[in-house]
Amino acid sequence: MNKHGHILLTGATGYVGGRLLPLLVADGWRVRCLARQPEHLSPRVPAGVEVVQGDVLDASSLAAAMNGVKAAFYLVHSMGATTDFETQDRLAAENFATAACAAGVQRIIYLGGLGEDEPDLSAHLRSRHEVGERLRAQGPPVIEFRASIIIGSGSLSYEMIRALVERLPVMVTPRWVRVTAQPIAIDDVLAYLRMALALETGNRSLTVEIGGPDRVSYGELMREYARQRGLRRLMIPVPLLTPRLSSLWLGLVTPLYARVGRKLVDSLRHPTVVRDDSAQRLFPIRPIGVSEAIARALRNEDSSFAQTRWSDASSAAASAPRQWGGTRFGNRLVDSRSLPVAASPARVFAAVERIGGAAGWYYADWLWTLRGWLDLLMGGVGMRRGRRDPGRLRVGDTLDCWRVESIQPGQRLRLAAEMKLPGRAWLEFEVQQDGNGARLRQTATFDPLGLSGLAYWYGVWPLHQLVFAGMLRGLAHAAVKDG
């Protein structure tokens, strides 16, 4: 398929679609995104991407979106809906296929779910399969990918695994934890989706089952995650815990809200493994294994927060997951606050860049000194390292008990903690233009290691409220004073 004409992408606010979008742009495709609320998506898309208003549940809104489109990605579902999600999925697929056919779209690429067509198939998997059928019946040729568990930072299954392992040193595991699956890394899913645009199909529809090389259970995934995080976890299998009870259990101990949890758990009682070799015959992709997929997800979180998360999708936004002590990133705990400053962004960032060393931390330096002594007693680096230069920082510089992880001059400074902690911590400062002045945002992030990490965060939370608020005010005051 040549690159003249548009590629239509649905689900750009979701986990897979949000990661696919910049890759399509980098590949040279002209991309148009369909969004119910374009004003929410437009600021997040790369330059040159067109965002149009439309809803797959409203057939009349799809005609303009399909105009001039060569291929369309169908990456939406209604699992987070409060009403009958199967009916909504069915109607959405029919609307989309009909509009695509009328507009002369040459191909629809759809990401569904693995699972044998059995009489007792879960409602979620049954709906995923039916969507593919409706797209094929009423639209142009369809390439339907069926995937099992998708592993990547921010994915629904990965977030559930990490939250369970991080929070529960002892787990009572129901039967679904032992059902076999064939997980696939998000990078490999994206590779399949991109290559589907150029695949020669002879103008016919295809169903392609995709998965990694390993067949494992959720329990084995949790053990591997725990191994890589250096956590010891005890799993006690039980034959009980119905999908409804399991979903309520998940809602209590993970960011997964009970309605989505029940639909997901109900699907987990079915093995989801690849049973044909069409993916190997049609594509040169050789997916990575479970261990490397989890390692990549952890590395991605080390370098930056997940690019997209399953809960960012509009279908999930109707009933957002519970926030844990301010966290917005799964198990990570976040204290973020901002302040307008009556000074130029350059002045504000100059004050930020002078932080630490002889200049101090702009508030309650005696508390920082005490924290440094406690860290030394525990075998840490303390606060005695100072800084290389009093006014300028560069990546890799030590800064008392921190190290400069990244810096964008005039805009952003990110510090990684090197003191002894039951987890990992970062401190970030961002400066943006705000009218005639600037807005300074300060974000402290903690990735706790098990229950000891959670206990530490909540134990020092009152001090954080005092110190972080004071530091933000102190930085703002210094910037104004310098101006």
TAMOQUI-V896297 format. One record per backbone hydrogen bond with DSSP energy under -0.5 kcal/mol. CO is the residue of the C=O (numbers start at 1). NH is the residue of the N-H. Records with the same first field share a line. If there is no record, write none. Layout:
CO = NH, NH
This chain:
5 = 30
6 = 8, 70, 71
7 = 9, 32
8 = 10, 73
9 = 34
11 = 14
14 = 18
15 = 19
16 = 19, 20
17 = 21
18 = 22
19 = 23
20 = 24
21 = 25
22 = 26
23 = 27
24 = 29
25 = 28
29 = 31
30 = 7
31 = 50
32 = 9
33 = 35, 52
35 = 54
37 = 40, 41
38 = 42
41 = 44, 45
42 = 45
46 = 49
50 = 33
52 = 35
55 = 58
57 = 59
58 = 61
59 = 62
61 = 65
62 = 66
63 = 67
64 = 67
66 = 69
68 = 6
70 = 106, 107
71 = 8
72 = 74, 109
73 = 10, 75
74 = 111
78 = 81
83 = 85
84 = 88
85 = 89
86 = 90
87 = 91
88 = 92
89 = 93
90 = 94
91 = 95
92 = 96
93 = 97
94 = 98
95 = 99
96 = 100
97 = 101
98 = 102
99 = 103
100 = 104, 105
101 = 104
107 = 72
108 = 110, 143
109 = 74
110 = 112, 145
112 = 147
116 = 118
118 = 121
122 = 126
123 = 127
124 = 128
125 = 129
126 = 130
127 = 131
128 = 132
129 = 133
130 = 134
131 = 135
132 = 136
133 = 137
134 = 138
135 = 139
141 = 108
142 = 144, 206
143 = 110, 145
144 = 208
145 = 112, 147
146 = 210
147 = 114
149 = 151, 184
150 = 152, 158
151 = 186
152 = 155
154 = 310
155 = 159
156 = 160
157 = 161
158 = 162
159 = 163
160 = 164
161 = 165
162 = 166
163 = 167
164 = 168
167 = 169
169 = 234
171 = 173, 236
172 = 174
173 = 238
174 = 177
175 = 178
176 = 179
177 = 219
179 = 218
180 = 272
181 = 216
182 = 148
183 = 212
184 = 151
185 = 188, 189
186 = 190
187 = 191
188 = 192
189 = 193
190 = 194
191 = 195
192 = 196
194 = 197
195 = 198, 199
199 = 201
206 = 144, 208
207 = 209
208 = 146
210 = 148
214 = 216
216 = 181
217 = 221
218 = 222
219 = 223
220 = 224
221 = 225
222 = 226
223 = 227
224 = 228
225 = 229
226 = 230, 231
227 = 230
231 = 233
234 = 171, 236
235 = 237
236 = 173
240 = 175
242 = 246
243 = 247
244 = 248
245 = 249
246 = 250
247 = 251
248 = 252
249 = 253
250 = 254
255 = 257
257 = 261
258 = 262
259 = 263
260 = 264
261 = 265
262 = 266
263 = 267
264 = 267, 268
266 = 269
267 = 270
271 = 116
272 = 182
277 = 281
278 = 282
279 = 283
285 = 287
289 = 293
290 = 294
291 = 295
292 = 296
293 = 297
294 = 298
295 = 299
296 = 300
297 = 301
298 = 302
299 = 303
300 = 304
309 = 312
310 = 313
313 = 316, 317
314 = 318
316 = 319
317 = 320
323 = 325
324 = 327
329 = 332
332 = 329
333 = 446
334 = 336
335 = 444
337 = 442
339 = 440
341 = 343, 438
344 = 348
345 = 349
346 = 350
347 = 351
348 = 352
349 = 353
350 = 354
351 = 354
352 = 355
356 = 359
357 = 360
360 = 356
364 = 367, 368
365 = 369
366 = 370
367 = 371
368 = 372
369 = 373
370 = 374
371 = 375
372 = 376
373 = 377
374 = 378
375 = 380
376 = 379
381 = 384
383 = 386
386 = 400
394 = 397
397 = 404
398 = 388
399 = 402
401 = 418
402 = 399
403 = 405, 416
404 = 396
406 = 414
407 = 409
408 = 411, 412
411 = 431
412 = 408
413 = 429
414 = 405, 406
415 = 427
416 = 403
421 = 423
422 = 449
424 = 447
425 = 417
426 = 445
427 = 415
428 = 443
429 = 413
430 = 441
432 = 439
434 = 437
437 = 434
438 = 341
439 = 432, 441
440 = 339
441 = 430
442 = 337
443 = 428
444 = 335
445 = 426
446 = 333, 448
447 = 424
448 = 450
449 = 453
450 = 454
451 = 455
452 = 456
453 = 457
454 = 458
455 = 459
456 = 460
457 = 461
460 = 464
461 = 465
462 = 466
463 = 467
464 = 468, 469
465 = 469
466 = 470
467 = 471
468 = 472
469 = 473
470 = 474
471 = 475
472 = 476
473 = 477
474 = 478
475 = 479
476 = 480
477 = 481
478 = 482
479 = 483
